[in-house]
Amino acid sequence: MTCLSENEQGAELLTGYLSKALDAARMAELGRHIQECADCRGLASVWQRLDEFAVPEVSLGFDARLYARIAREEARIPSSSWRRWLWRPVAPLAAAAAVVALVLGFLHVPGGPDSAKQASNVEIEQVAQAVDDLDLLTSLADTRER
Amino acid sequence: MEAVVAPDRDAQLMLRVRQGDDTSFGMLLERHRGPVVHFLYRMVQNQAVSEELAQEVFLRVYRSRETYEPTAKFTTWLFRIATHVALNSIRDRKKEKGHESLDEEMLDGTERQVADRQPTVEQEMVHEVKLREVRQAIEALPAKQRVAVLMHKYEGLDYAQIAGVLSCSESAIKSLLFRAYEALRDRLAHMA
């Protein structure tokens, strides 16, 4: 096997080996190669050296500081909650449902279009009846005068 | 335009945050607080600054909740924000102060961890020298190489994710990492 650290494909295999991301057979094969190849051992050594770069624990108050910043920001932009509400998928549906309910309600309340039509018909019948009654009275009066 | 992919678990949590579920934001914070702070610490090599930048990262995540779309893995999106914040900070600090001595900034968390293991004075000094050399070798890498190495070596991101963070192809990332590890081997060869 040629030196793995001389080309990108080899280096990719080598970093796969070092991060233990290869299957068992490949791991064994590369392990044997690294024992024999000084350059690859050098790259493996660098990988181990990088482990020296430890990191400190995250401060205990990290979350509290973050939530305080978020709260301050939310308080500074009061419209944010409104914007969030408007972004919710249910909001347009609720608005559409409200409009539909309003229209349906209008069509069925007393004084709506159906009721107005019925009232108009009743009024015509009443006038016609009144005219008929007046004609009848007039006829009767004429008859008495004769 | 990026295609919408099937949301991973983190992306599903973020979608719940979008719907106003702040508990899901807490879960995301719990899962990613450590990796983000550690990545930023290795980028800027200062604990206070790294935590301040991490706060900015999570604040941006929270601010973006209303417009969030799972166009990539959540961690790719998160580390893209973290990388952007870190590179801006490094650029601003260079403008403001010039290069700072790493020696002054090493007096924080990392040394406390060494002290906890109670090594001898000699072991501690050897460790400090090695650590300083590793930190300087990483800091000397060009910004993109540094970001790629930190995400690959320490945060376990795969080539596709690193490519997503740095907006380039996977083959470009492989090439970038190859050059970066070569440079580190040259700089740290005497430590082998």
Interface residues (C-beta under 8 A of the other chain):
Chain A: S5 N7 E8 A11 E12 T15 S19 R41 G42 L43 S45 V46 W47 R49 L50 E52 F53 A54 V55 P56 E57 V58 S59 F62 D63 R65 L66 R69 I70 E73 R83 R84 W87 R88 P89
Chain B: R18 Q19 G20 G26 L29 R33 G34 V37 H38 Y41 R42 Q47 E51 A54 Q55 F58 L59 Y62 R63 E66 D108 G109 T110 R112 Q113 V114 H127 K130 L131 V134 R135 I138 V149 H152 K153 Y154 G156 K174 S175 L177 F178 Y181 E182 L184 R185 L188 A189 M191 A192
